[in-house]
Amino acid sequence: KLKYEKADTLKTFEKLIREALSFNYKPLVVVNTRDPRPEEDVRRIFRTLATRYDVDIEILNEPNEATYWRDGNLETAADVIMIAAEEIKRVKPETRVIVCALTDPSKMVPFVKLLRERNVNFNQVEFAAHGYGEPWVLEWVVSAVVKATGKPAVVTEFGVVGENKRGIIPLLDKLWELFGQGRVIQAFA
């Protein structure tokens, strides 16, 4: 029985990694620093994570939201993603690297443009999508990722929230449809 859990300490983090690995699951670790750090700090964090643990890594979480990323500035987020992806692939090329999702799909094209300007290697990264609520929302965010990147999305968060009275089944049906269309390659709940 695995669950989402925030790891505020290294001890908690390592316990969660061991637990996931004991079930033969490869954990997805989302690394989100609320504020940009000096380049060497970013490199050290991601180098350590990639070399010490056998995990997939999602870089940042919804950086267009000030709640998660300082003032929602996507330019500084793109800088961190470029540095982190480069460092991960330099020290452990086989590590799966997933670029964060955005809460506003209309910002995906400009965000991808920023990543391309920074020479993020799109052959070495995948792109996340988060879909909550109704099935059309999941399809909207996945479509934005596919349109902006030309690649299928990895759904790293989805679920039912708020006033949705229909439950999870319609959302799972939509996710299954998106898999069948090749627009989603993996999903995490």
Secondary structure, DSSP 8 states (H G I E B T S, - for coil): --------SHHHHHHHHHHHHHTT---EEEE--SS---HHHHHHHHHHHHHH---EEEE-S-TTSTTTSTT--HHHHHHHHHHHHHHHHHH-TTS-EEE---S-GGGHHHHHHHHHHTT--TTS-EEEEEEESSHHHHHHHHHHHHHHHSS-EEEEEEE--TT--S-SHHHHHHHHHHHHTTSEEEE--
